[in-house]
Each structure stands twice: as structure tokens, then as C-alpha cells.
Amino acid sequence: MIKGLHHNAYRCRDSEETRRFYEDFLGLPLSGTLEITQTKSGRATGTLHTFYQLDDGSYLAFFEAPDRPFEFKEQHDFDLHIALEVDPDQLQPMMDKGKAAGIDTRGVADHSFIDSIYFRDPNGYVIELTAKRPNHDDAMNPATNQARAILDRWQATKPANA
């Protein structure tokens, strides 16, 4: 049985640049590093794996692997983003902090059950800070929110690919 998220991992361009964003700006402590000199298949590599701890004990992790080609590009919010929960009173100060730091910052977006602000990290990933509204748990309850019926209707009627 799955207990929860330990970490998710993304590629990064530069470990120190990534650390400055996640530790210095967002406040997630750098909690672990793993220098990898050889893959499990025996290939020599020079890779650094870093871990940034969230309050729930899970981690955001990154691989800097200069010897492995990877296309970094700005991601559209729909394509890839990381949503991190904050208290509601933290949204505006973090939005102000992002703008003052010259970070691409957008928001506050009203999603009816959460409010969100968005940043772009140094690797092009969208980072969402989200605060739950009082109706959050009801909105996310599959026993009452019709999640499966909405998915089934979507599957039956979704637009064809362009």
C-alpha cells in the first residue's frame, strides 16, 4: 500500500541556481544530496541529486546531469507544474516577494476551492503556491463531487485533437 509521496524528481540546469530558488526564495531546506558517479548499469556519470524538504516530510528533488542531454523549456501551466500548499495569509506576501525578486509571478487565481499564485523557477517549471478555502475538503470528496461521472462524460464527449 502506498503511504504517501517521498519525493518527485525533475532535471535542473544548475544545482546552486536551483537551490537559491527552492531554499532561499521558497524556504525549503536543502536536506540531502546524492552525488552519483556511476549508474546502476555501470555507466560513468557526474550527476548530483538534491532534495528539498516540505513540512510534511516529503521532498522536491532535482537531478543536475550535465552528461545527459535534456531540453529545458518554459512549461505551460497545463503541461507541468508543482503545487505546494501554504496558509492563505502567505499568498500575498509571497507574491510581493516574487515580484520584488524579479521572478515571473502571477496570481492570485480563484479556483473556487483554492486560491493560487504562480512562479517560474530557474529551470522553466511553474511552481504554484496554493491555499485551501473552507470548502476545499467538500470539493475534493469523490463521494459527493461527481468526479467519476465528470471524467466519464469527458471521455465520451472530449474534443478531438487539433
Backbone bond lengths (Angstrom), bond angles and torsions (degrees), N, CA, C in turn:
res aa  C-N    CA-C-N  psi(-1)  N-CA   C-N-CA  omega(-1)  CA-C   N-CA-C  phi
1 M - - - 1.454 - - 1.522 109.38 -
2 I 1.307 116.14 135.00 1.468 121.57 179.02 1.523 108.94 -74.47
3 K 1.326 116.34 128.48 1.462 121.88 -178.76 1.518 112.74 -90.02
4 G 1.315 117.25 -29.94 1.461 121.02 -176.57 1.508 109.52 161.81
5 L 1.299 115.77 -173.82 1.456 121.90 179.54 1.520 109.92 -86.69
6 H 1.323 117.42 125.55 1.460 119.72 170.54 1.522 109.19 -85.08
7 H 1.344 116.85 -56.82 1.458 120.71 174.72 1.521 110.24 -157.56
8 N 1.295 114.93 157.68 1.452 119.96 165.46 1.520 106.01 -117.01
9 A 1.311 117.13 154.13 1.465 119.64 -173.58 1.520 110.51 -130.38
10 Y 1.317 114.74 138.80 1.452 123.86 179.46 1.525 107.80 -131.90
11 R 1.317 116.53 158.83 1.461 120.54 173.57 1.521 109.03 -77.77
12 C 1.316 116.32 151.87 1.457 121.04 173.27 1.522 109.30 -133.78
13 R 1.338 115.25 153.69 1.463 121.22 179.19 1.523 110.85 -74.25
14 D 1.321 115.12 -43.54 1.464 121.37 -172.00 1.525 107.96 -148.53
15 S 1.321 116.41 122.92 1.475 120.45 -174.66 1.518 113.15 -63.71
16 E 1.321 117.97 -37.44 1.464 119.91 -179.50 1.523 111.07 -71.65
17 E 1.316 117.87 -41.47 1.457 121.84 176.33 1.533 109.99 -60.29
18 T 1.308 116.26 -41.55 1.461 121.86 178.14 1.523 110.47 -66.59
19 R 1.322 117.49 -41.28 1.467 121.30 177.57 1.519 111.47 -60.36
20 R 1.321 116.59 -43.40 1.471 119.25 -179.75 1.531 110.84 -58.48
21 F 1.336 117.68 -39.43 1.458 120.03 -179.93 1.532 111.05 -70.99
22 Y 1.330 116.57 -51.80 1.469 119.44 -172.48 1.527 112.71 -76.76
23 E 1.315 118.71 -36.47 1.465 120.06 -179.26 1.525 111.44 -90.59
24 D 1.333 117.32 -54.70 1.462 119.38 -175.02 1.527 112.68 -71.93
25 F 1.345 117.85 -42.07 1.462 120.08 -177.46 1.527 111.91 -84.49
26 L 1.338 117.28 -55.40 1.470 119.73 -176.96 1.527 113.59 -80.07
27 G 1.319 118.04 -22.43 1.462 120.83 178.93 1.518 114.82 87.14
28 L 1.338 117.83 17.89 1.471 120.91 177.20 1.524 108.18 -89.72
29 P 1.327 118.30 118.36 1.462 119.49 -175.82 1.534 112.77 -68.62
30 L 1.323 114.66 136.68 1.465 120.09 170.61 1.518 106.07 -66.28
31 S 1.321 116.92 114.24 1.460 121.54 -171.46 1.509 114.13 -110.02
32 G 1.322 117.23 -16.33 1.449 118.86 -179.66 1.510 111.04 -163.99
33 T 1.317 114.96 150.27 1.461 121.98 173.31 1.513 107.94 -136.31
34 L 1.293 115.26 145.62 1.456 121.48 178.43 1.520 106.65 -135.47
35 E 1.323 116.50 110.56 1.460 120.22 177.15 1.518 107.66 -88.61
36 I 1.320 115.63 125.16 1.458 121.89 -176.34 1.523 108.10 -110.07
37 T 1.331 116.26 119.25 1.465 120.78 -179.85 1.517 112.42 -106.49
38 Q 1.339 115.50 -14.19 1.462 119.99 179.59 1.528 108.06 -149.26
39 T 1.335 115.62 133.54 1.458 119.83 177.64 1.517 109.63 -75.57
40 K 1.317 116.66 166.95 1.469 120.80 178.70 1.525 111.54 -63.18
41 S 1.348 117.61 -21.53 1.468 120.93 177.03 1.526 112.21 -87.51
42 G 1.340 117.25 0.93 1.459 121.08 176.24 1.517 115.39 94.52
43 R 1.323 119.34 1.08 1.460 121.88 179.58 1.524 109.30 -77.22
44 A 1.330 115.79 133.14 1.459 120.72 175.80 1.526 108.85 -68.15
45 T 1.321 116.55 140.09 1.461 121.50 179.55 1.520 108.53 -149.29
46 G 1.294 115.88 164.13 1.458 123.20 171.95 1.509 107.01 -128.76
47 T 1.316 117.40 86.92 1.457 123.07 -172.90 1.521 109.68 -126.90
48 L 1.323 116.36 140.13 1.456 120.90 175.00 1.526 108.55 -118.05
49 H 1.329 116.15 128.70 1.467 123.96 178.51 1.527 106.46 -110.52
50 T 1.349 117.07 121.54 1.462 121.43 -178.17 1.528 109.68 -118.33
51 F 1.335 115.59 150.99 1.463 122.92 -175.82 1.526 109.72 -129.75
52 Y 1.332 116.43 131.13 1.464 123.23 178.42 1.514 108.26 -118.18
53 Q 1.330 117.35 122.79 1.464 121.79 -170.40 1.523 112.71 -86.33
54 L 1.338 114.24 135.80 1.458 122.74 171.92 1.529 108.48 -94.76
55 D 1.327 117.31 161.75 1.469 121.10 -177.52 1.519 114.19 -59.98
56 D 1.340 117.86 -25.11 1.467 119.81 -179.11 1.526 113.03 -84.22
57 G 1.333 117.23 2.98 1.458 120.94 179.25 1.518 114.21 92.58
58 S 1.324 118.51 -3.00 1.459 120.98 175.24 1.528 108.77 -89.50
59 Y 1.337 115.80 175.79 1.457 120.67 -173.45 1.519 111.39 -137.53
60 L 1.333 115.14 149.57 1.454 121.87 161.61 1.519 104.81 -98.11
61 A 1.313 117.03 134.37 1.459 120.48 -175.91 1.523 110.03 -129.22
62 F 1.323 115.27 154.58 1.457 121.77 -177.66 1.516 109.76 -139.66
63 F 1.327 115.28 147.08 1.461 122.73 173.68 1.518 108.61 -113.73
64 E 1.321 116.77 124.78 1.460 120.84 166.15 1.518 105.87 -102.29
65 A 1.324 115.90 114.76 1.467 121.92 -175.48 1.524 109.28 -132.79
66 P 1.335 116.75 79.40 1.468 119.98 -176.21 1.532 114.18 -58.96
67 D 1.325 117.40 -23.84 1.468 119.96 -178.26 1.526 112.93 -86.89
68 R 1.322 117.84 0.76 1.471 122.08 -179.35 1.531 109.02 -119.36
69 P 1.321 117.83 111.33 1.468 119.68 -179.18 1.531 111.45 -57.15
70 F 1.310 114.89 141.89 1.460 121.05 178.34 1.518 107.21 -154.98
71 E 1.319 117.35 133.72 1.458 121.41 179.45 1.523 109.54 -91.33
72 F 1.328 115.61 107.31 1.460 120.74 174.76 1.515 107.90 -84.72
73 K 1.316 116.49 132.36 1.454 120.49 177.28 1.514 108.28 -149.36
74 E 1.320 114.87 155.97 1.454 118.30 175.48 1.518 108.02 -65.60
75 Q 1.314 115.77 132.71 1.459 121.73 -178.46 1.532 109.59 -95.74
76 H 1.315 115.81 141.78 1.465 120.52 170.60 1.528 106.94 -75.75
77 D 1.321 117.02 146.83 1.468 121.16 -179.00 1.520 112.22 -50.63
78 F 1.338 117.49 -37.67 1.459 120.95 -178.01 1.521 111.84 -71.61
79 D 1.323 117.39 -27.24 1.461 120.67 -173.54 1.522 112.56 -79.76
80 L 1.308 116.95 -45.00 1.458 120.40 -175.83 1.520 108.66 -163.19
81 H 1.304 116.27 123.33 1.457 119.85 170.56 1.523 109.10 -155.50
82 I 1.331 114.81 159.94 1.452 122.28 178.25 1.525 106.41 -113.96
83 A 1.326 117.42 123.17 1.460 121.77 -179.95 1.529 108.67 -105.79
84 L 1.315 116.10 123.19 1.460 123.17 -179.21 1.521 108.94 -117.16
85 E 1.331 116.15 135.14 1.458 120.39 -177.44 1.522 111.91 -84.05
86 V 1.333 115.15 136.02 1.460 122.83 174.37 1.528 108.42 -132.14
87 D 1.323 116.50 166.61 1.455 120.83 172.95 1.526 109.08 -71.17
88 P 1.332 117.64 148.40 1.470 120.18 -178.11 1.526 114.25 -54.40
89 D 1.329 116.97 -35.41 1.467 119.06 -178.00 1.531 113.27 -73.87
90 Q 1.327 117.49 -2.17 1.461 121.36 178.36 1.525 113.46 -94.04
91 L 1.332 118.12 -14.71 1.469 119.85 -175.60 1.528 112.61 -62.00
92 Q 1.308 117.70 -54.68 1.468 119.86 -176.13 1.531 111.71 -64.44
93 P 1.342 120.09 -45.53 1.470 118.26 177.49 1.534 112.88 -60.00
94 M 1.337 117.49 -38.08 1.470 119.37 179.06 1.528 110.91 -70.20
95 M 1.328 117.02 -35.63 1.455 119.63 176.62 1.524 109.88 -64.14
96 D 1.324 116.96 -43.64 1.465 121.25 177.73 1.530 110.70 -63.16
97 K 1.331 116.84 -41.17 1.466 121.80 179.93 1.528 110.42 -63.23
98 G 1.330 116.85 -42.64 1.456 120.53 179.46 1.512 112.25 -63.15
99 K 1.325 116.51 -45.27 1.466 120.20 179.24 1.525 110.65 -64.14
100 A 1.335 117.00 -42.04 1.466 120.68 179.81 1.520 111.65 -64.12
101 A 1.338 116.81 -30.65 1.463 120.90 -179.81 1.529 112.72 -85.34
102 G 1.336 116.89 -1.24 1.453 120.28 179.95 1.521 113.88 76.39
103 I 1.333 116.03 19.76 1.463 121.29 179.30 1.524 108.20 -87.63
104 D 1.334 117.29 138.83 1.462 121.88 175.03 1.525 107.66 -56.34
105 T 1.338 117.35 112.69 1.465 123.87 -171.86 1.526 109.58 -131.61
106 R 1.336 115.61 131.92 1.467 120.63 178.56 1.526 109.99 -136.33
107 G 1.317 116.34 155.69 1.455 121.01 175.92 1.505 109.56 135.19
108 V 1.249 118.18 -176.61 1.457 133.17 1.02 1.532 107.80 -84.49
109 A 1.344 116.23 130.56 1.465 121.88 178.89 1.521 109.34 -99.04
110 D 1.322 115.35 131.40 1.469 123.32 179.03 1.529 107.79 -93.32
111 H 1.339 117.00 110.58 1.463 122.00 178.91 1.531 111.41 -105.28
112 S 1.297 117.59 17.34 1.467 128.14 178.10 1.525 114.21 74.33
113 F 1.313 119.64 -37.29 1.467 121.07 177.70 1.532 112.38 -115.43
114 I 1.345 115.87 -10.54 1.466 123.14 173.47 1.523 108.20 -144.09
115 D 1.324 115.76 157.49 1.460 122.84 170.13 1.523 106.55 -116.40
116 S 1.341 116.73 141.92 1.456 120.07 -172.71 1.520 112.28 -138.47
117 I 1.337 113.98 149.53 1.463 122.15 166.96 1.519 107.01 -124.41
118 Y 1.333 115.42 159.72 1.460 120.21 -172.38 1.521 110.83 -133.71
119 F 1.323 114.80 140.18 1.467 123.14 173.97 1.520 108.09 -126.41
120 R 1.323 115.64 161.25 1.457 120.49 170.72 1.525 106.50 -112.82
121 D 1.337 116.50 125.06 1.464 120.13 -178.95 1.534 109.83 -80.67
122 P 1.338 118.16 174.59 1.465 120.32 -176.80 1.528 114.58 -64.38
123 N 1.323 117.52 -14.02 1.463 121.50 -179.36 1.522 112.67 -96.90
124 G 1.337 117.28 -1.69 1.455 121.99 -179.32 1.518 114.03 96.24
125 Y 1.340 117.80 -3.10 1.459 120.94 179.84 1.529 110.43 -76.35
126 V 1.321 116.36 146.31 1.457 121.84 175.79 1.530 107.67 -89.75
127 I 1.319 115.38 127.88 1.463 122.44 176.93 1.520 107.11 -112.07
128 E 1.328 115.38 121.13 1.459 122.27 179.82 1.516 108.60 -104.25
129 L 1.323 116.28 129.15 1.462 120.31 168.05 1.515 105.87 -102.49
130 T 1.317 116.04 127.08 1.456 120.59 -172.93 1.526 110.57 -129.14
131 A 1.315 114.77 141.40 1.467 121.38 178.80 1.523 108.56 -120.85
132 K 1.321 115.10 129.71 1.463 120.22 179.96 1.523 110.81 -70.49
133 R 1.344 114.80 142.63 1.461 121.68 170.78 1.526 108.05 -93.14
134 P 1.331 117.74 165.47 1.471 119.96 -178.93 1.535 113.56 -56.38
135 N 1.321 118.11 -28.43 1.465 121.00 -178.57 1.531 113.12 -88.49
136 H 1.311 118.34 7.72 1.465 122.19 -175.00 1.525 113.17 -55.51
137 D 1.324 117.37 -52.06 1.465 120.11 -174.39 1.528 111.71 -63.65
138 D 1.323 117.36 -38.18 1.465 120.12 176.14 1.531 110.54 -65.18
139 A 1.328 116.57 -43.09 1.464 120.75 -178.88 1.530 112.03 -64.02
140 M 1.333 117.59 -27.05 1.466 121.96 -177.66 1.529 112.23 -102.49
141 N 1.320 118.29 14.23 1.464 122.50 -179.26 1.534 109.69 -92.47
142 P 1.334 118.12 108.03 1.464 119.59 -176.99 1.528 113.83 -65.50
143 A 1.314 117.51 -15.93 1.471 119.68 178.18 1.530 111.63 -72.17
144 T 1.338 116.51 -20.90 1.461 119.24 -176.39 1.526 114.46 -129.35
145 N 1.324 118.83 -9.86 1.472 119.59 -172.17 1.525 114.85 -96.38
146 Q 1.326 118.25 0.97 1.462 121.86 176.81 1.536 112.98 66.58
147 A 1.343 118.16 23.78 1.465 120.70 -176.42 1.524 112.51 -54.77
148 R 1.308 117.68 -47.12 1.465 120.44 -177.90 1.524 111.58 -67.92
149 A 1.310 118.37 -40.71 1.465 121.28 179.54 1.528 110.68 -64.36
150 I 1.325 116.46 -39.86 1.467 120.31 178.48 1.525 110.18 -65.44
151 L 1.337 118.09 -43.27 1.470 121.22 176.67 1.526 110.76 -61.01
152 D 1.326 117.18 -45.78 1.468 120.40 -179.80 1.529 111.10 -61.54
153 R 1.329 117.19 -42.38 1.470 120.77 178.45 1.529 109.96 -64.05
154 W 1.337 116.55 -41.51 1.469 121.05 177.86 1.525 110.50 -58.51
155 Q 1.318 116.38 -48.25 1.464 120.53 -178.74 1.524 111.42 -58.86
156 A 1.316 116.16 -38.02 1.467 120.45 -177.24 1.524 113.17 -76.29
157 T 1.353 117.30 -23.94 1.472 119.34 -171.87 1.522 114.31 -127.76
158 K 1.328 118.50 6.52 1.467 119.22 -173.57 1.524 111.98 -62.04
159 P 1.345 114.71 149.95 1.466 118.86 179.05 1.534 110.60 -64.29
160 A 1.307 115.65 147.28 1.475 120.65 176.16 1.520 108.70 -70.07
161 N 1.325 116.05 154.22 1.471 119.97 177.10 1.515 109.91 -62.47
162 A 1.317 114.85 141.77 1.477 120.09 179.80 1.510 111.07 -76.40
